[in-house]
Amino acid sequence: MHNFFFKATKWKKKRKNFICSYFILHMFMLYLYKNVPLHFSVA
């Protein structure tokens, strides 16, 4: 039981890190998108 709980917490931490890195990547893309000259943008 304790081992299972430990594995679950480990997985949760991994998931949290994944969400954090995804969020950072998303913000980075937005930053690039806003700072790239207009003729380079897709919109």
Summary of the structure (lengths in Angstrom):
residues: 43
radius of gyration: 18.0
end to end distance: 52.6
largest distance: 58.2
contacts: 71
relative contact order: 0.08
helix: 86%
strand: 0%
